[in-house]
Amino acid sequence: MLWGLGVGYVISGMYFGWNLGLAEGGTLGLAIATFFIIIMYVTFTFSYAELACAIPKAGGAFDYTSRAMGKDLGFLGGMAQNIEFIFAPPAIAFAIGAYFNLFFPQIPILIIAIFAYILFTALNIYGVKAAAMFELTITILAVGELLLFSGITLPHFEFSNLQENALPNGWRGIFASIPFAIWFFLAIEGVANVAEEAINPQRTILVGFGSAIFTLVILCILTFASSVGVAGWQAIVYKADGTMSDSPLPLALSHIVGNNHLLYHLLITIGLFGLIASFHGIILAAGRSVFEFGRVKFAPAFIGRVHPKFKTPSNALLVNMAIGIIALLTGKTAEIITISVFGALTLYIISMISFFQLRKKEPELERPFKVPAYPLFPIIALLLAIISFIAMMIFNWELAIVYFIFMGICFGAFKIFKK
């Protein structure tokens, strides 16, 4: 189930959005960015697994940072985590609405997206085991579809297609494509947020993290190569009318089997499962992250209460749904994704600093799993996260200002009301 959660949180990133990085960096630019982002996520995941196994708490980064560096930095780490988990689902919900709209054009995309929010919030309130079993099932279907897609497209792979206009914007394009490379793996750290509900978390969290990151790296490489290798990167970025598309897999497949083939429609149908897996999984992680904030009174106390019957963080899940629907109504999905990535990178940076601080401050803390190649892994993760954050600020400076203002207001409110 933890493997299903880890892969499920992320797998929608294989189905949509990442190809927009090709318009920034081309095949080579996005490939270089993705290579370093893979290194960042592998080193970060194993370092984060040490924290999750030593301190199996629902708050994840919030709990680790509070213990390592005090309440103030703990709040900032937890708030960054909340921003990542609360603002990623609206973008995925909009994509779900767009997919369903292909089959039921009479139903508006927004109505479908809001209905998805209500449905999957209700499933998460019902119980974590039911939610995790559902996640596992649709994740297996989504992984199987990616493997089927690769099996169909790889026989048509041509290396020359990877070389065509490979770096259209020069070296600048590598840095501009970083957010889209991160979208391949965003939110895998959510596995840590179900640590309190996992059986034997000291062992199962590690197995969940390790198997999930291995699966995702393989799927990322397969999806990238098989999509671009069919007809070049422009064929999976631009639709026939010249507008940009965030659905690279159907575009690639249409060059092989056409738009009316059974396999084409199968891909669109099961691709929906990939979106649902990530949407549902991140809602699950977000509920636990925000719940922990309420439980320690860093947010209104009612958010930190569990449902009397189902024993799930129902109030936190409902608050997250309300914020997500408001974000949906703005229609700014690309900007929402970028702010979510800012939150994720802040979380990675603060978590790795906390990692070193805990090693120094609490050397006697029981660590059932210790990161390999210490201190190399956490140092690499920290440096790559800082570089990515700086690149994001340079290419999205207006949204960076919005993000910092939002974090500043939340921190100010925390300092005032906490007293």
URURVEN-V38505 format. One record per pair of residues at least 12 apart in sequence whose ideal C-beta (glycine too) atoms are under 10 Angstrom apart, sorted by the first residue. I is the first residue (numbers start at 1). J is the second residue. Records with the same first field share a line. If there is no record, write none. Layout:
I->J + J
This chain:
1->128 + 129 + 131 + 132 + 133 + 135 + 136 + 139 + 194 + 197 + 198 + 199 + 204 + 208
2->132 + 135 + 136 + 191 + 194 + 195 + 198 + 199 + 201 + 204 + 205 + 206 + 207 + 208 + 209 + 211 + 212
3->136 + 139 + 140 + 191 + 204 + 207 + 208 + 209 + 210 + 211 + 212 + 214 + 215
4->132 + 133 + 134 + 135 + 136 + 137 + 138 + 139 + 140 + 143 + 208 + 211 + 212 + 277 + 281
5->128 + 131 + 132 + 135 + 136 + 139 + 188 + 190 + 191 + 193 + 194 + 198 + 208 + 212 + 277 + 280 + 281 + 282 + 284 + 285
6->45 + 135 + 139 + 187 + 188 + 189 + 190 + 191 + 192 + 205 + 207 + 208 + 209 + 210 + 211 + 212 + 213 + 214 + 215 + 216 + 281
7->135 + 136 + 139 + 140 + 142 + 143 + 188 + 191 + 208 + 211 + 212 + 213 + 214 + 215 + 216 + 219 + 274 + 277 + 278 + 281
8->132 + 134 + 135 + 136 + 137 + 138 + 139 + 140 + 142 + 143 + 187 + 188 + 190 + 212 + 273 + 274 + 276 + 277 + 278 + 279 + 280 + 281 + 282 + 284
9->85 + 88 + 135 + 139 + 185 + 186 + 187 + 188 + 189 + 190 + 191 + 193 + 212 + 216 + 277 + 278 + 279 + 280 + 281 + 282 + 283 + 284 + 285
10->41 + 139 + 183 + 184 + 185 + 186 + 187 + 188 + 190 + 212 + 213 + 215 + 216 + 219 + 220 + 274 + 277 + 278 + 281 + 282
11->138 + 139 + 142 + 143 + 145 + 146 + 184 + 212 + 215 + 216 + 219 + 223 + 273 + 274 + 275 + 276 + 277 + 278 + 281
12->88 + 89 + 91 + 92 + 95 + 96 + 142 + 183 + 186 + 187 + 271 + 272 + 273 + 274 + 275 + 276 + 277 + 278 + 279 + 281 + 282
13->88 + 92 + 180 + 181 + 182 + 183 + 184 + 185 + 186 + 187 + 188 + 216 + 219 + 220 + 223 + 274 + 278
14->142 + 143 + 145 + 146 + 149 + 183 + 184 + 185 + 216 + 219 + 220 + 222 + 223 + 224 + 227 + 248 + 249 + 271 + 274 + 278
15->92 + 95 + 99 + 142 + 145 + 146 + 149 + 223 + 246 + 247 + 248 + 249 + 250 + 267 + 268 + 270 + 271 + 272 + 273 + 274 + 275 + 277 + 278
16->91 + 92 + 95 + 98 + 99 + 183 + 245 + 246 + 247 + 248 + 249 + 250 + 271 + 274 + 275 + 278
17->91 + 92 + 95 + 179 + 180 + 183 + 184 + 186 + 246 + 247 + 248 + 333 + 334 + 337
18->30 + 34 + 177 + 179 + 180 + 181 + 182 + 183 + 184 + 220 + 223 + 224 + 227 + 236 + 246 + 248
19->180 + 183 + 223 + 224 + 227 + 228 + 233 + 235 + 236 + 237 + 238 + 244 + 245 + 246 + 247 + 248 + 249 + 251 + 252
20->177 + 179 + 180 + 183 + 237 + 244 + 245 + 246 + 248 + 334 + 337
21->33 + 34 + 173 + 174 + 176 + 177 + 178 + 179 + 180 + 181 + 182 + 183 + 184 + 233 + 237
22->165 + 168 + 173 + 177 + 180 + 224 + 227 + 228 + 232 + 233 + 234 + 235 + 236 + 237 + 238 + 244 + 248
23->168 + 169 + 173 + 176 + 177 + 180 + 233 + 234 + 237 + 238 + 244
24->168 + 169 + 172 + 173 + 174 + 175 + 176 + 177 + 178 + 179 + 180 + 237 + 395
25->166 + 167 + 168 + 169 + 170 + 171 + 172 + 173 + 174 + 175 + 176 + 177 + 178 + 180 + 181 + 233
26->162 + 164 + 165 + 166 + 167 + 168 + 169 + 170 + 173 + 174 + 177 + 228 + 232 + 233 + 234 + 237
27->161 + 162 + 163 + 164 + 165 + 166 + 167 + 168 + 224 + 225 + 228 + 229 + 232 + 233 + 234
28->162 + 163 + 165 + 166 + 167 + 168 + 171 + 173 + 174 + 233
29->166 + 167 + 168 + 169 + 170 + 171 + 172 + 173 + 174 + 175 + 176 + 177 + 178 + 181 + 233
30->166 + 167 + 173 + 174 + 176 + 177 + 178 + 180 + 181 + 184 + 224 + 228 + 233
31->162 + 166 + 167 + 174 + 177 + 181 + 221 + 224 + 225 + 228 + 233
32->167 + 171 + 173 + 174 + 175 + 177 + 178 + 181
33->173 + 174 + 175 + 176 + 177 + 178 + 179 + 180 + 181 + 182 + 184 + 388 + 391
34->174 + 177 + 178 + 180 + 181 + 182 + 184 + 185 + 217 + 220 + 221 + 224
35->174 + 181 + 221
36->174 + 178 + 181 + 380 + 384 + 387 + 388
37->177 + 178 + 179 + 180 + 181 + 182 + 183 + 184 + 185 + 186 + 220 + 384 + 385 + 388
38->181 + 184 + 185 + 213 + 216 + 217 + 220 + 221 + 384
39->377 + 380 + 381 + 384
40->178 + 181 + 182 + 185 + 345 + 348 + 380 + 381 + 382 + 383 + 384 + 385 + 387 + 388
41->181 + 182 + 184 + 185 + 186 + 188 + 189 + 213 + 216 + 217 + 220 + 348 + 381 + 384 + 385
42->185 + 210 + 213 + 214 + 216 + 217 + 377 + 380 + 381
43->352 + 371 + 372 + 373 + 376 + 377 + 378 + 379 + 380 + 381 + 382 + 383 + 384 + 385
44->185 + 188 + 189 + 213 + 347 + 348 + 349 + 351 + 352 + 355 + 371 + 377 + 378 + 380 + 381 + 382 + 384 + 385
45->185 + 188 + 189 + 191 + 192 + 209 + 210 + 212 + 213 + 214 + 216 + 371 + 377 + 381
46->206 + 209 + 210 + 213 + 369 + 370 + 371 + 372 + 373 + 374 + 377 + 378 + 381
47->348 + 351 + 352 + 355 + 356 + 370 + 371 + 372 + 374 + 375 + 377 + 378 + 379 + 380 + 381 + 382
48->60 + 61 + 64 + 188 + 189 + 191 + 192 + 205 + 209 + 347 + 348 + 351 + 352 + 355 + 371 + 378 + 381
49->189 + 191 + 192 + 205 + 206 + 207 + 208 + 209 + 210 + 213 + 368 + 369 + 370 + 371
50->64 + 205 + 206 + 209 + 355 + 358 + 359 + 367 + 368 + 369 + 370 + 371 + 372 + 374 + 377 + 378
51->63 + 64 + 65 + 67 + 68 + 189 + 192 + 195 + 205 + 351 + 352 + 354 + 355 + 358 + 367 + 369 + 371 + 378
52->64 + 189 + 191 + 192 + 193 + 194 + 195 + 198 + 201 + 202 + 205 + 206 + 208 + 209 + 369
53->192 + 195 + 201 + 202 + 203 + 204 + 205 + 206 + 209 + 366 + 367 + 368 + 369 + 370
54->67 + 202 + 355 + 358 + 362 + 365 + 366 + 367 + 368 + 369 + 370
55->67 + 68 + 192 + 195 + 201 + 354 + 358 + 362 + 365 + 366 + 367
56->192 + 194 + 195 + 196 + 197 + 198 + 200 + 201 + 202 + 204 + 205 + 368
57->192 + 193 + 195 + 196 + 201 + 288 + 292 + 295
58->192 + 193 + 194 + 195 + 196 + 197 + 285 + 287 + 288 + 289 + 290 + 291 + 292 + 295 + 313 + 316
59->74 + 77 + 78 + 81 + 82 + 192 + 193 + 195 + 196 + 288 + 289 + 290 + 291 + 292 + 293 + 295 + 296 + 298
60->77 + 78 + 81 + 85 + 189 + 190 + 191 + 192 + 193 + 194 + 195 + 285 + 288 + 289 + 292 + 347 + 351
61->74 + 76 + 77 + 78 + 79 + 80 + 81 + 82 + 84 + 189 + 192 + 193 + 289 + 346 + 347 + 348 + 350 + 351 + 354
62->74 + 75 + 76 + 77 + 78 + 79 + 80 + 81 + 82 + 193 + 289 + 290 + 292 + 293 + 296 + 298 + 347 + 350 + 351
63->77 + 78 + 192 + 193 + 195 + 196 + 292 + 296 + 354
64->77 + 78 + 192 + 350 + 351 + 354 + 355 + 357 + 358
65->77 + 78 + 80 + 81 + 347 + 350 + 351 + 353 + 354 + 355 + 357 + 358
66->78 + 292 + 296 + 298 + 354
67->354 + 357 + 358 + 361 + 362 + 365
68->350 + 351 + 353 + 354 + 355 + 356 + 357 + 358 + 359 + 360 + 361 + 362
69->350 + 353 + 354 + 357 + 358 + 361
70->357
71->296 + 298 + 414 + 415 + 418
72->411 + 414 + 415 + 418
73->350 + 353 + 354 + 357
74->296 + 298 + 350 + 354
75->293 + 296 + 298 + 299 + 407 + 410 + 411 + 414 + 415 + 418
76->346 + 347 + 350 + 407 + 410 + 411 + 414
77->346 + 347 + 349 + 350 + 351 + 353 + 354
78->289 + 290 + 292 + 293 + 296 + 298 + 299 + 347 + 350 + 414
79->289 + 293 + 298 + 299 + 343 + 346 + 347 + 406 + 407 + 410 + 411 + 414
80->342 + 343 + 344 + 345 + 346 + 347 + 348 + 349 + 350 + 351 + 403 + 407
81->189 + 190 + 192 + 193 + 285 + 286 + 289 + 290 + 292 + 293 + 343 + 344 + 346 + 347 + 350 + 351
82->286 + 289 + 290 + 292 + 293 + 299 + 316 + 320 + 323 + 343 + 347 + 410
83->289 + 339 + 340 + 341 + 342 + 343 + 344 + 346 + 347 + 403 + 406 + 407 + 410
84->186 + 187 + 189 + 190 + 282 + 285 + 286 + 289 + 339 + 340 + 341 + 342 + 343 + 344 + 345 + 346 + 347 + 348
85->186 + 187 + 189 + 190 + 193 + 282 + 283 + 284 + 285 + 286 + 287 + 288 + 289 + 290 + 320 + 340 + 343 + 344 + 347
86->282 + 283 + 286 + 287 + 289 + 290 + 319 + 320 + 321 + 323 + 324 + 327 + 336 + 339 + 340 + 343
87->282 + 286 + 323 + 324 + 327 + 335 + 336 + 337 + 338 + 339 + 340 + 341 + 342 + 343 + 344
88->183 + 186 + 187 + 190 + 278 + 279 + 282 + 283 + 285 + 286 + 324 + 336 + 337 + 339 + 340 + 341 + 343 + 344
89->113 + 116 + 117 + 120 + 121 + 187 + 278 + 279 + 280 + 281 + 282 + 283 + 286 + 320 + 321 + 323 + 324 + 325 + 327 + 328 + 336 + 340
90->113 + 117 + 279 + 323 + 324 + 325 + 326 + 327 + 328 + 329 + 330 + 331 + 332 + 333 + 336 + 337 + 340
91->113 + 183 + 246 + 278 + 279 + 324 + 327 + 328 + 332 + 333 + 334 + 335 + 336 + 337 + 338 + 340
92->113 + 116 + 274 + 275 + 276 + 277 + 278 + 279 + 280 + 281 + 282 + 283 + 324 + 333 + 337
93->109 + 110 + 112 + 113 + 114 + 115 + 116 + 117 + 120 + 275 + 276 + 279 + 283 + 324 + 325 + 327 + 328 + 333
94->109 + 110 + 112 + 113 + 116 + 275 + 327 + 328 + 331 + 333 + 336
95->109 + 113 + 246 + 247 + 271 + 272 + 274 + 275 + 278 + 279 + 333
96->109 + 112 + 113 + 115 + 116 + 117 + 120 + 272 + 275 + 276 + 278 + 279
97->109 + 110 + 111 + 112 + 113 + 114 + 115 + 116 + 275 + 328
98->112 + 113 + 246 + 247 + 275 + 333
99->112 + 247 + 250 + 268 + 269 + 271 + 272 + 274 + 275 + 276
100->112 + 113 + 115 + 116 + 272 + 275
101->113
102->247 + 250 + 265 + 268 + 269 + 272
103->265 + 268 + 269 + 272
109->328
110->325 + 328 + 329 + 331
113->279 + 324 + 325 + 328 + 329 + 333
114->321 + 324 + 325 + 328 + 329
116->275 + 276 + 279 + 280 + 283 + 328
117->279 + 283 + 320 + 321 + 322 + 324 + 325 + 328
118->321 + 325
119->276 + 280
120->134 + 276 + 279 + 280 + 281 + 282 + 283 + 284 + 317 + 321
121->280 + 283 + 284 + 287 + 314 + 317 + 318 + 320 + 321 + 322 + 324 + 325
122->314 + 317 + 318 + 321
123->135 + 280 + 283 + 284 + 317
124->280 + 281 + 283 + 284 + 285 + 286 + 287 + 288 + 310 + 312 + 313 + 314 + 316 + 317 + 320 + 321
125->287 + 307 + 309 + 310 + 312 + 313 + 314 + 315 + 316 + 317 + 318 + 321
126->307 + 309 + 310 + 312 + 314
127->197 + 307 + 309 + 310 + 311 + 312
128->194 + 196 + 197 + 198 + 284 + 287 + 288 + 310 + 311 + 312 + 313
129->197
130->310 + 312
131->194 + 280 + 281 + 283 + 284 + 287 + 312
132->194 + 197 + 198 + 280 + 281 + 284
134->276 + 277 + 280 + 281 + 284
135->276 + 277 + 278 + 280 + 281 + 284
136->277
137->273 + 277
138->270 + 272 + 273 + 274 + 275 + 276 + 277 + 278 + 280 + 281
139->212 + 215 + 273 + 274 + 276 + 277 + 278 + 280 + 281
140->273 + 277
141->269 + 270 + 272 + 273 + 274 + 276 + 277
142->219 + 270 + 271 + 272 + 273 + 274 + 275 + 276 + 277 + 278
143->215 + 216 + 218 + 219 + 273 + 274 + 277
144->270 + 273
145->249 + 266 + 267 + 268 + 269 + 270 + 271 + 272 + 273 + 274
146->218 + 219 + 220 + 222 + 223 + 226 + 249 + 267 + 270 + 271 + 274
147->218 + 219 + 222 + 223
148->263 + 266 + 267 + 270
149->222 + 223 + 226 + 227 + 249 + 250 + 252 + 253 + 263 + 266 + 267 + 270 + 271
150->218 + 219 + 221 + 222 + 223 + 225 + 226 + 227 + 249
151->222 + 226
152->226 + 230 + 252 + 253 + 256 + 257 + 263 + 264 + 267
153->222 + 223 + 225 + 226 + 227 + 228 + 229 + 230 + 231 + 249 + 252 + 253 + 255 + 256 + 257
154->222 + 225 + 226 + 229 + 230
155->226 + 256
156->226 + 229 + 230 + 231 + 252 + 255 + 256
157->225 + 226 + 227 + 228 + 229 + 230
158->229 + 230 + 231 + 232
159->225 + 229
160->229 + 232
161->225 + 228 + 229 + 230 + 231 + 232 + 233 + 234 + 235
162->224 + 225 + 228 + 229 + 232 + 233
163->232
164->228 + 231 + 232 + 233 + 234 + 235
165->232 + 233 + 234
166->228 + 232 + 233
168->233 + 234
172->391 + 394 + 395
174->391
175->387 + 388 + 390 + 391 + 392 + 394 + 395
176->391 + 392 + 394 + 395 + 396
177->391 + 395
178->341 + 345 + 384 + 387 + 388 + 389 + 390 + 391 + 392 + 395
179->334 + 337 + 338 + 340 + 341 + 342 + 344 + 345 + 388 + 391 + 392 + 395 + 396
180->246 + 337 + 341
181->220 + 224 + 388
182->337 + 340 + 341 + 344 + 345 + 348 + 385 + 388 + 392
183->337 + 340 + 341 + 344
184->216 + 217 + 219 + 220 + 221 + 223 + 224
185->212 + 213 + 216 + 217 + 220 + 344
186->278 + 282 + 337 + 340 + 341 + 343 + 344 + 345
187->278 + 281 + 282 + 285 + 286 + 340 + 344
188->208 + 209 + 212 + 213 + 216 + 285 + 344
189->209 + 285 + 344 + 347 + 348 + 351
190->281 + 282 + 283 + 284 + 285 + 286 + 288 + 289
191->204 + 205 + 206 + 208 + 209 + 212 + 213 + 281 + 285
192->205 + 208 + 209 + 285 + 288 + 289 + 351
193->284 + 285 + 286 + 287 + 288 + 289 + 290 + 291 + 292
194->208 + 281 + 284 + 285 + 287 + 288
195->208 + 288
196->288 + 292
197->284 + 288 + 311 + 312
200->368
201->368
202->366 + 367 + 368 + 369
203->368 + 369
205->368 + 369
206->368 + 369
207->369
209->369
210->369
223->248 + 249 + 252
224->248
226->249 + 252 + 253
227->248 + 249 + 251 + 252 + 253
228->248 + 252
229->252
230->251 + 252 + 253 + 254 + 255 + 256
231->251 + 252 + 254 + 255 + 256
232->255
233->248
235->248 + 251 + 252 + 254 + 255
236->248 + 249 + 250 + 251 + 252 + 253 + 254 + 255
237->251
238->251
239->251 + 254
240->254 + 259
246->333 + 334
247->267 + 268 + 271
249->264 + 267 + 268 + 271 + 274
250->264 + 265 + 267 + 268 + 271
252->267
253->266 + 267 + 268
254->267
279->324
282->320 + 324 + 340
283->317 + 320 + 321 + 324
284->312 + 313 + 317
286->313 + 316 + 317 + 319 + 320 + 321 + 323 + 324
287->303 + 312 + 313 + 314 + 315 + 316 + 317 + 318 + 319 + 320 + 321
288->312 + 313 + 316 + 317
289->313 + 316 + 320 + 347
290->303 + 304 + 313 + 315 + 316 + 317 + 319 + 320 + 323
291->303 + 304 + 305 + 306 + 312 + 313 + 314 + 315 + 316 + 317 + 319 + 320
292->304 + 313 + 316
293->316 + 414
294->313 + 315 + 316 + 319
295->313 + 316
297->417 + 418
298->410 + 414 + 417 + 418
299->316 + 319 + 410 + 413 + 414 + 417
300->315 + 319 + 417
301->315
302->315 + 316 + 319
303->315 + 316 + 317 + 318 + 319 + 320
304->316
324->336
327->339 + 340
332->399
334->396 + 399
335->396 + 398 + 399 + 402
336->399
337->399
338->392 + 395 + 396 + 398 + 399 + 400 + 402 + 403
339->396 + 399 + 400 + 402 + 403 + 406
340->403
341->388 + 389 + 392 + 396 + 399 + 403
342->389 + 392 + 393 + 396 + 399 + 400 + 402 + 403 + 404 + 406 + 407
343->403 + 406 + 407
344->385 + 388 + 389
345->384 + 385 + 386 + 387 + 388 + 389 + 390 + 391 + 392 + 393
346->385 + 389 + 403 + 404 + 407
347->385
348->381 + 382 + 384 + 385 + 386 + 388 + 389
349->381 + 382 + 383 + 385 + 386 + 388 + 389
350->382 + 385
351->378 + 381 + 382 + 385
352->377 + 378 + 379 + 380 + 381 + 382 + 383 + 384 + 385 + 386
353->378 + 382
354->378
355->371 + 374 + 375 + 377 + 378 + 379 + 381 + 382
356->374 + 375 + 378 + 379 + 382
359->371 + 374 + 375 + 378
